[in-house]
Amino acid sequence: NLVAGTGANVLSVLHNRSTADLPIGYANVELELETVNEEHVEKIKQLLSFENYNYKLL
């Protein structure tokens, strides 16, 4: 809901809790998003940072 609320189109979600580098109770989530432009991407990045999510663009 957080990302979709920005108007981004969520194309796919990959959820993984079974990697050795994750503490118990955490998950890696990979989102494939369709965005309008670079400004839209920046808005999403700012929102994720504000909500204390760690992210990286692939």
Summary of the structure (lengths in Angstrom):
residues: 58
radius of gyration: 12.3
end to end distance: 20.8
largest distance: 35.8
contacts: 103
relative contact order: 0.24
helix: 28%
strand: 26%
